[in-house]
Amino acid sequence: MIMPDLLKYLDNYNRPLTASLNVADQMILTRLPFLPWQAIVSKNFSDEVPLRDALKQLEQQLVHTSEYVLLPNDRILIQKLQTSFRYEKVKLSGFKIQAPENLDKQCAAITVSIDSHTKIIVFRGADGTTLGWKSDLRIIYDADSTTWQDFAVDYLKQVGILPFDTLQVIGFSKGGSMAIYAASHASSDIQKRVKQVVNFDGPQVASKPTQTEPVKSRFQTYLPQLPFFGIGSEFTNPPIIVNSTATGIWQHDLYSWQLHDAIPVELGRASTTDNFLTHELRPWLRQQKHDRAQLFIDTFWTILDKSEAVSINDLLKHWQQVTKAFRIQSNSWDPMARQMGQKALQSAFQIIVTFAHF
C-alpha cells in the first residue's frame, strides 16, 4: 500500500482547519517561515494577512525574481495552499528573519492564527537548502552561537503578551530546537498557555531551562528512521520514529515522510541518547576550532549521504562500508580526532541497532 505524503494529504484532506491541529497540518505549517515573506507579511503581530492573499502575492513576486532559493515541493505547496478550503481562514503575522545573509546565524519565525483564540508560532533555522541544513547542525558544537536562542525566547515573549487563549510552538530542524528552547525558557504565565511544543527532526541542545516542568509533558519530537540530526540528543520525551522514503541525509526532508491519514507512519519510539555522544563528543567538538569541528560533522554527513540507505537494516548491512569510508576520510586527522570519530561511530551503531526492529 502506497502511503500519501504532505502534498497528497492536501489533495485528500479538505475539512475546515480547527485549533486541534493534526500532525500533518503542523508539518505543513513548518514550511511557511522558509518562504520569503519580507515584503508581504508584516513584522507587526496585530497586522494579519490571510494566508491565501499572501500566497497569491508571493507567487506573483516569485515570477519576477530568481533571488530566492526554494525547494521544488515548496513551490507546489504554495500553489496547493492557495486553493485549499482547509486553510482558507488561516492568517499570518509577525514574520521576522534574523541575519538573512548569514547561514550560521540565520533564523526566522512567523505567527499563524487559526482563529481568535489560537496562535501557532513556527520557527526555522537557516534556509531549506542542504547548506542550510548543515548550518543548522552547527548548534551541536558551537556553544557560542546563542543568537538563535535569544531570538526564539524574545519572539515567544512578544507573542505571549497578545490576547488569545492557547498557543502551539513548532519548528523543523533548528526551528524545532528553537521551539523547545523557547518554551523551556518562557515565563510560567506563557507556559500555562502553551498547549503543545513540536520538534520535527531538530537536535536537542543541552541547556539550563528556567521552568521546563509545566510544559515538558507537552513536548514531542519526530525523527526519521535514519536520525542523523537527532542521534545523541537527550530529548525530554522519547521521540517518535517515522517512515521516510528518501535515502541517507535526505530523510531530513519532511516531504519524504509518509502519512497514514493525518499522521506520519510511526515505526516506534526510541531513545537516541548516548553518554559518549552527549557528554564527551559534544564538549570535545566545542573545544575545537570551527573549521575542524565542521570537518568532523561534514565527514559523517558525506558518509551517510553516500550510503543511499533507506532503512536501518540497509545501513546495518553496509556498515562495513561506512567504517571503511570513515577510515579513508579521516586518514589525515590527528590521533585524537580519529579516536573520537571511531567512538562516535561505535555509539551511533549501538543506537541504530536498537532501531532495527522497526
N, C-alpha and C positions, 0 to 999 in steps of 0.2 A: 504493500500500500504506500503510495506516494503522499508524504505529508506536505501541507502547504507551508509557504514562508510568509514573511511580513507583507509582501506585495499582493500575494494571493489572498491573504487574510482581508485586506482592504476591499477586494472584489466580493468576498463572500459574507462579510460581517457588516451589515449596514443598519443595525438597530441604533437608535439615538444614544449618544455617549452620555453616561451619568458619572457622578462623582466616584462611584465604585469602579474605578478603572481596572481592567484586567491587565495581565502582564504584556500581552501583545500591544495594547494601547500604550503602555509605559515604554515599551521598546521603540515604538514609532515616535513618541514624543522626544526620546533621547536624540533623535536625528535633527530636531529643529534648531538647536543652537549652533549646528555646523553650517547652517545656511547663512548667506551674507545679508543680514537684516539691517545693516548700519543706517541706510537711508530710508528704511521702511517702518521699522518698529522702534518706537521712542524708548529712551532710557527711563522716562518717567513712568512710574507704576500706575498712575491714575489715567494715563493716556492709552487706552486699549484700542487695538485694531483687530477686526475679525480675521481669523486665520485665512479664510477664503480670499478676502480682499488683499491681504498681504502677499499671498502666494501668486495672485494674478500680477501684482506689481513686480514681484521678484522674477517671474517668468519673462516679463517684458524687459526687465533690466538685463537678464542673462542673455537675451537675444543680441543685445548691442555691445556686449563686452566678453572678452575671454580672460578677464582678470582673475576670476575665481575658479579654484580647483574643487570640483565636486565629484563624489562617487557617481558612476552612471546610474546606480539604483536610487541615489538621492534625487536625481533629475526625474526619474519615473515617479518617485514618491510625491514630488511637487505637483505633477500632473494629476495623480490619483486623488490626492487630498483636496484638490480644488473642486472635484465633483462628488466627494464623499458626503453622503447625507449624515453619516455618523458624526463627522467632525464639523458640521455646519455651524454650530453655535459656539465653537471654541474661539477664544480671543487671546491675543498676545500683548505683552507689555514688558517693560524693563529689560530690554536687550542690552547687555553690557559685555564688551570684549576688552580684554587687557593684553597689551603687547602684541598686536596683530602681526607685526613683522618679525617677532622673535619666537620661534617654535618652543624653545625651552621654557619661556616664561608665559607663553600664551595660554589663556583660558577664557571662558565665556559663560554666560548664563542668560536664561530667558524665563519669564514667568507666564504660565499658561493658566487661563481661567476657564473652568468648566461651567461654573455657574457663579452666582454671587456669594456662595458660601465656601467654595473650594478653590484653592490655588495649588498649582504644581510648579515647583522650582526645578528647572532642568539645567544641570551643569555639564560642561565639557572641558577637556584639556586642550591640547593642540589640535590642528585641523585633522580631517579624516584621511589623510594620505598615510602611506607606510612610514614616511619620515615623521609625520605627526605621532604615529603610534610609538615609534622608537623614542621620541621625545617624552611621551607620557611615561615610559618606563624609567626615565631618569629619576623620578621621585623615589625609586627604590634605594638609590645610592647617594643622592645629593641631599644631604641633611641641611645644607644652607639655603636650598631653594624653598622658601616659605611663602612666596608671593601668592601662590595658588591657594594656600591655606587661609591667608589673610583675606583674599578676595572672596572665598566661599563663606567664611564666617560673617564678613561685613554684608554680603549680599543677603544672606538669610536674615540677618538682623534688620535690614531695611524692609524686607517683605513682611517680617514678623510683626511689625507695628501696624500693618494695614488692617482694616475692619473686615474680617472674614472668620469662618469657624474652624475649618480644618486645612491642613497643609500636607502635601507629599513632597519629598525631596528625592530626586532621582538623578542618575547620570550614567554615562557609558565611558569605559576606560578610565582615564584620570578623573573624568567627571564623576564616576561612581565613587572614587576615593574622596573627591571633594564633598559629595553628598554625605558620606559617612562622617567625615571630619567636621563639617559644618554643624550637623545635627548633634554630634558628640559634644561640641563646644558652645552650643546655644544656651541661652538662659532657660531656667526652669519654666517660665511662662510660655516661651516659644515651644519648648519640648512637649508641653502638655497638648499643644495643638497639632503636633506632627503625628499624622496617622500612620505613615509608612516611609521608610528610607530604603531605596532600592539601588543596588550597585550592579551594573552589568559589566562583568569582566574587567574590573579595576583592581589593582593591587591594594592591599590593606597596608597602610604605612603606620608604624608604631607611633603613638602619640600619647599625650597625657590629658585625656578628656576631663573636663571640669565636672560634667554631670551626665554620664552615659547611662546610668541605671534606669531612669524613667523611660528611655526610648530604646534601649538595646534589644528588647524583645520584638521591636518593630523593624529591625534591620534585616534585610535579605539580600544575598549575593547570588548571582547566576554566573556560572563558568562553563565554557565548552569542554568537551571531553579531553582535549589537549590544552590544559590550562596554563599556558606559558606566562600569562600576565598575573595569574593568581597563585602560582605554586610557591610555597614557602611563606605565604601570608597567614597571619593569625586573625581569622575572621571571627566576629562576635558570635555568630551562629553558623553551623555547618552550611557551606554553600551548596546550592542545587546544581548538579552537573547535567548539562543539556546536550542534545544531539545536534551536531553541525555536519553539513555535507562537504565542507571545504577541507583542504589539506593544509598541514603544517600551521604556520603562523596565521593563515587566512581564516582560521576558525574564530579569530577575534572579530570578524565581520558579522554584525548582527543579522544581516540579510541572508547569511548561510545557516542560521539557526532554524530548525524545523519546528513547526507548531502542531499541536493537537487541539483543534477547536481554537481557543484563545490563549493557550499557554504553551510555552516551549515543551518539547518532548523531553520529559525528565528521565534521566538514566539512573539517578540515585542521589544520595547525599554523601559527602565525603569530607575528610579533613585534608587540608593542604599544608598543615603545619609541620615544620621540621626544625628541631633545635639548632642544627648546624646552619641551615639557610637563614634562619631568623636571628640567631644570637651570635653567630661567628662570621658568616659570609657577609651579611649586610653591613655590620660595623667595619669589617675589613675594606669593603668596597668604598665606604665613606671616607676612609683614610687615604685612598689612592687619588692621584691627580685625575682630573676629569677625563682626559683622553685615554688613560689606562683603564679606568672603570668603564668607559664607553666601549672600548675594545673588548673587554671581558663580556659585556652584555651582547654586543654585536656578534661575537663568535657563536654564542649559543643560539642567537636569533637565526643566523645563517644556517647552522646545522639543522635546526628544527624545520626551517623553511624548505631546505633541500631534501628532507626526509620523505616528503609527499605522503606522510601518514594521514589517514582519516580517523582511524580508531586507535585506542590504546593498544589493542592487540597488534595492529600494524606497526606501531612504534616499537613494541617489545620484540617483535620478530626481527626487526632491523637494528636492534640495539647495538650489536657489534659494529655495524657501520657507523652508528652515532659516535661510539667511543673511538673508533679509528679516525673519524673526521676530526674529533677533538684533538687527538694526539698530533695530527698533521698541522692543524690550525694553531695549536699552542706551542709548537716546536721552538719558537723564538722567545717564548716568555721566560721570565726568571723562575727559579725553582719554587718560590713561594706561590706565585700566581698559578703555576701548573698544579701544585698541590691543592690549592683552593678550588681550582676548576675540576679536578678529579673528584674531590669530596662533594662538590656541588652536583656532579653527575650521579654519584652514588646515592645521594639524598633524593634527587629527583626520581631516580629509578625506584627507590623504596616507596615513594608516594605514588608513582604511576602504577606500580604493581597492585596497589590496593584498589585502583580503578578498573582493573582488568575484568572484573565480573560484570561490569555494566554492559 
